[in-house]
Each structure stands twice: as structure tokens, then as C-alpha cells.
Amino acid sequence: MKSRGRVRVRCVPSPVRNRSFDERHDVGGSSARPAQRSGRVRRLAALASTGGLLFLASCSSQDVAALKRLGLPVSASDRGPTIANLWIGAWIAALIVGFTVWGIIGYVVVRFRTDHNDMPRQNRYNLPMEIFYTTAPFIIVGVLFYYTILAQNTVTFRSPDPKVTVDVVAQKWSWSFNYRSADNPAVGQNVYEVGTISATPDLYLPVNQTVRFNLNSVDVNHSFWVPAFYEKMDVIPGRNNNLEVTPTREGDYRGKCTELCGTYHQAMLFNVHVVSAAEYDAYLKNLVAKGQTGEVRGPANADPQGSAKIYEGEKVGDR
């Protein structure tokens, strides 16, 4: 009797059967080993650290001081430190938020990388995470708002009796400066300086004395800005804005208009000279000697050739 031959069939399980069908599918992946990836990360970190050290080593003391100010010029007014602290604080807050977000992204990318191609389990929500990223922006905005209000109160403080008052008149396209110096025993009269497109005016200020600028415009919107003072103010027709500072450093600085005011906006420059009280009085006496006494509204038409009609004897804001 012949035995019947048996055919053995070996069943090989399909890879699909061993996968759980819980929203997983092939999303691609990396075959790099973890040790190789960590080695690359360490080399990149070492390279970045070396480059940063070389960069700092090549900077001069002035460059390092400028980096500490984060782009601000050297302050020349008493309001400068308050504005600088707010500026640097805002940058610090932005960097903390940025590095935190980048750190979380980097941690997730490195920590949860795998060698297989399966998508991780998908969650519909994560309550602690959603509470965090909803409340964190309110906290950040609240802290920045608090320190902004403190800085604003300091910067906008107006003294009841400033030592020096200058009526600033903006016009297309230059500046006029009226010094209210009639009460100054060394001068005895109000004097003025008028600029045109072709003649940049000079603004003289005494060091360590409170100066109030009364700002007026005779035509369109302008903006009064001395970068070394760290603050500026819009000059708007029909609106009497004012700005108050105490210059703290003698020297020559630049002022400009920061409101696009027309064809020759780029010509609205002025030179700021912070000098001693004696030099300031001498400059005002020189204006008296030139016959530039009284108050003016500024040129009626400061054309490119520099010709100008001046309204003499008028108080600023009368017209």
C-alpha cells in the first residue's frame, strides 16, 4: 500500500496583518542610526559655538557696546535709559519666546525620530498644551504692557517750569526754531533761527537743563526726531504737541523729519548742538546781533533755491 504524499504549506504572515490599523500609514522615514544623528548634532553645535566665539573675539569694544544697545545710538538725554531698557527688555522677551519655541521644535524632531515609517498615534486634543499656548500670550502681552506704561509715564512727564523753551515750526521743507529767551538775563529777547532746503538750520541746547519743544506745522504732517534722544513726536497742523528732554551729553547730533511730507522730505534735516550754558547764551546773543529777534512761523515757501518769505512778529500758532 503506497502512502499518500503530504504537501506541507508554510504560511508566512503578511506584514500588513501585524500592523494595527489605528490611523498609521507609511509617511517616509530615515534609515540613519541614532548614533550617527547625535554625532552630526554635536558637530553642528561645536561648529556654531566656534563661529560665535570667533565673531565675538573679532569685535572691538565699541562694537560690543553697540551690540549691548541692540542697534541704539549712544543716549544723549535723560529719557534715553528708560526707552533703552524697554527696547532691550522687549528683545529679551522676544528671544526667550523664540528660543523656547525653537527648543521645543528641536526636542520633538530629535526625541521622536524613529527608524520605521509608521505615523505615531494621533490625538484629537491635548488639554494641558492648549491651556498653555492660550494663556502664555496673554501673560507675555500683560508683562510687556505693564513695563510699557511705566516707561511711557516717565517719558511723557512734563515739568511745570522747564529751563528752556523752544517753539519748533515745521514747514515744507525745513525747520524754524524760536527760542523763548526773553526771561534769560543774558539775552533779554526772544530769538529765532530759520532753515531752508539749501541751508540746514542749527538747534543749540544747554547741557543738563530741561528743554521743552512746542511743535507746530504750517502745512502738512511732519515728525520731529533726534535719534540720540531716543524719542520723537509728530508735528501736525492745528495740534500743539510738545516734547521734553534734558540733554546729558555735550556734542553734535543729527535731527530729521520721519514723516513722508512731500517732494523734498529728505532735505528736512537739522543739526543739534548740545553745549555748555555759557556757549548756549553766547549763541543766542549772536542771533540778537544778527537781528533775528522776535518769533517767526517759518518760511512761506522754502524753495530749492533757498529763497524764503518770513512772517516776522507773529506768535507761533496765530495763523
C-alpha positions in Angstrom: 0.0 0.0 0.0 1.5 3.2 -1.1 1.5 6.1 1.3 -0.1 9.2 0.1 2.4 12.0 -0.2 1.8 15.1 2.0 2.3 18.6 0.8 3.3 20.9 3.6 2.4 24.6 3.0 4.2 27.1 5.2 2.2 30.2 5.8 4.2 33.4 6.0 2.3 36.2 7.8 1.9 39.4 5.9 3.5 42.5 7.4 0.1 44.2 6.9 -1.5 41.8 9.3 0.9 42.7 12.1 0.2 46.4 11.8 -2.6 47.9 13.9 -5.0 49.9 11.8 -5.1 52.9 14.2 -4.5 55.7 11.7 -1.0 54.5 10.9 0.4 54.5 7.4 3.7 54.9 5.6 4.9 58.5 5.9 8.5 58.0 4.9 11.4 57.9 7.4 15.1 57.9 7.9 17.3 54.9 7.9 20.1 56.8 9.7 21.1 55.3 13.0 20.6 57.3 16.2 24.3 57.4 17.0 25.1 58.9 13.6 22.4 61.5 14.0 23.6 62.5 17.5 27.2 62.8 16.2 26.0 65.2 13.5 24.1 67.3 16.0 27.2 67.5 18.2 29.4 68.5 15.3 27.0 71.2 14.2 26.7 72.6 17.8 30.5 72.7 18.1 30.8 74.5 14.7 28.2 77.1 15.7 29.9 77.7 19.1 33.3 78.1 17.5 31.9 80.5 14.9 30.2 82.6 17.6 33.4 82.8 19.7 35.4 83.9 16.7 32.9 86.5 15.9 32.9 88.0 19.4 36.7 87.9 19.5 36.9 90.0 16.3 34.7 92.7 17.7 36.1 95.9 19.2 35.0 97.4 22.5 32.8 99.9 20.5 31.2 97.0 18.6 30.5 95.1 21.8 28.9 98.2 23.3 26.8 98.7 20.2 25.7 95.1 20.4 24.6 95.6 24.0 22.5 98.5 22.9 20.9 96.3 20.2 21.3 99.0 17.5 20.5 102.1 19.5 22.9 105.1 19.3 24.6 106.4 22.4 22.0 108.1 24.5 22.2 111.9 24.9 19.1 112.6 27.1 17.7 111.8 30.5 14.8 109.8 28.9 17.2 107.6 26.9 17.9 104.9 29.7 14.1 104.4 30.2 13.5 103.9 26.5 16.6 101.7 26.1 15.6 99.4 29.0 12.2 98.9 27.4 13.8 98.3 24.0 16.2 95.7 25.4 13.6 94.1 27.6 11.3 93.6 24.5 14.2 92.0 22.6 14.9 89.7 25.6 11.3 88.7 25.8 11.2 88.0 22.0 14.4 85.9 22.2 13.1 83.9 25.2 9.9 83.1 23.3 11.8 82.4 20.1 14.4 80.1 21.7 11.6 78.3 23.7 9.7 77.6 20.5 12.8 76.5 18.6 13.9 74.4 21.5 10.5 72.6 21.7 10.6 72.0 17.9 14.2 70.7 18.1 13.4 68.4 21.0 10.4 66.9 19.2 12.4 66.5 16.0 15.3 64.7 17.8 13.4 62.9 20.5 10.7 61.3 18.4 12.6 60.4 15.3 12.3 56.7 14.5 13.7 54.2 12.0 10.3 52.9 10.9 7.8 54.5 8.6 4.7 54.4 10.9 3.0 57.6 11.8 2.6 58.0 15.6 -0.7 57.8 17.3 -2.8 60.9 16.5 -4.6 62.7 19.4 -7.6 64.9 18.8 -6.6 67.3 21.6 -4.2 67.9 24.5 -5.8 69.9 27.2 -2.7 71.0 29.2 -0.9 72.1 26.0 -4.0 74.0 24.7 -4.3 75.8 28.1 -0.6 76.7 28.0 -0.5 78.1 24.5 -3.7 80.1 25.1 -2.7 81.7 28.4 1.1 82.2 27.6 0.4 85.0 25.0 -1.8 86.9 27.5 0.9 86.7 30.2 3.6 87.9 27.8 1.4 90.8 26.5 0.4 91.8 30.0 4.0 92.0 31.2 5.1 94.0 28.2 2.1 96.3 28.6 2.9 96.9 32.2 6.5 97.9 31.5 5.5 100.0 28.5 3.1 102.0 30.7 5.9 102.6 33.3 8.2 103.8 30.5 5.5 106.0 28.9 4.8 107.7 32.2 8.5 108.6 32.6 9.0 109.8 29.0 5.8 111.8 28.8 6.3 113.6 32.2 6.3 117.4 31.8 7.9 119.6 34.4 5.9 122.7 35.5 8.7 125.1 34.7 11.2 124.0 32.1 14.5 125.8 32.0 14.5 126.3 28.2 11.5 126.5 25.8 11.9 126.2 22.0 9.0 126.7 19.6 9.6 124.4 16.7 7.9 125.2 13.4 8.0 122.6 10.6 7.3 123.5 7.0 8.0 122.2 3.6 10.9 121.5 3.7 12.9 122.7 6.7 12.6 123.9 10.3 12.4 127.1 12.3 13.4 127.4 15.9 12.1 130.1 18.2 14.0 130.4 21.5 11.8 131.9 24.2 14.8 133.7 25.9 13.1 137.0 26.9 13.3 135.9 30.6 17.0 135.0 30.2 19.0 137.8 31.8 22.0 137.1 29.5 19.8 137.6 26.3 16.7 139.5 27.2 14.8 138.9 23.9 13.2 136.1 22.0 15.3 135.0 19.1 14.9 132.6 16.2 16.8 130.5 13.5 15.2 129.7 10.2 16.3 126.9 7.8 15.6 126.3 4.1 16.2 123.3 1.8 19.7 124.6 0.9 20.5 125.9 4.5 20.3 123.3 7.2 19.3 125.1 10.5 21.2 124.7 13.8 19.5 123.9 17.1 21.5 124.8 20.2 20.6 123.3 23.6 22.3 123.7 27.0 23.5 120.5 28.6 21.8 119.3 31.8 18.9 121.8 31.5 15.3 120.7 30.9 14.2 121.7 27.4 10.6 121.7 26.2 9.9 121.7 22.4 6.5 123.1 21.4 5.8 121.6 18.0 3.7 123.1 15.2 3.3 122.7 11.5 2.2 125.3 8.9 1.3 122.9 6.1 1.3 119.1 6.3 2.2 116.4 8.9 5.9 116.2 9.9 7.7 114.4 12.7 10.5 115.8 14.9 13.2 113.3 15.7 16.7 113.4 17.2 17.9 109.8 17.3 20.3 110.4 20.2 17.3 111.4 22.3 15.5 108.1 21.6 12.1 109.6 21.1 10.2 111.6 18.5 6.9 113.4 18.2 4.5 114.0 15.3 4.1 117.6 14.2 0.6 118.1 13.0 -1.2 121.2 11.6 -3.6 122.7 14.2 -2.3 120.4 17.0 0.1 121.7 19.7 2.3 118.7 20.5 5.2 119.0 22.8 8.3 117.1 23.7 10.5 117.5 26.8 14.1 116.2 27.3 17.2 117.1 29.3 20.3 116.7 27.2 23.0 114.9 29.2 26.0 114.7 26.8 27.7 117.6 25.0 28.3 117.0 21.3 26.9 117.4 17.8 23.9 115.3 16.7 21.6 115.0 13.8 17.9 115.7 13.6 15.4 114.9 10.9 11.8 114.6 9.9 10.5 111.0 9.9 7.1 111.6 8.3 7.0 111.4 4.5 5.9 115.0 3.8 6.4 115.6 0.1 8.9 116.0 -2.7 11.9 117.3 -0.6 11.2 115.3 2.6 14.8 114.1 2.6 16.0 117.7 3.0 14.2 118.2 6.3 17.4 117.9 8.4 18.8 120.0 11.3 21.9 120.0 13.4 21.7 119.7 17.1 24.5 121.1 19.3 24.4 120.3 23.0 26.8 122.8 24.6 27.5 124.4 28.0 25.2 127.1 29.4 27.8 129.8 28.6 28.1 128.7 24.9 24.3 128.5 24.7 23.9 132.1 25.9 26.7 133.2 23.5 24.8 131.7 20.6 21.6 133.4 21.5 23.4 136.7 21.8 24.9 136.1 18.3 21.3 135.8 17.0 20.4 139.1 18.6 23.4 140.7 16.9 22.2 139.4 13.6 18.8 141.0 14.1 17.0 137.7 14.4 14.7 138.8 17.3 11.1 138.1 17.9 9.2 135.0 16.7 8.5 133.6 13.3 6.2 131.0 11.8 8.8 129.9 9.3 9.3 130.4 5.5 6.1 130.7 3.5 7.9 128.9 0.7 11.2 127.2 1.2 12.0 126.5 -2.4 15.1 124.6 -3.7 17.0 127.9 -4.3 16.6 128.8 -0.6 14.5 132.0 -1.1 12.0 132.4 1.7 9.4 134.9 3.0 9.4 135.1 6.7 6.4 136.1 8.8 8.0 138.3 11.4 6.4 139.5 14.6 3.8 136.7 14.6 3.3 134.3 17.5 3.6 130.7 16.7 0.1 129.3 16.2 -1.6 132.7 15.4 -2.3 131.8 11.8 
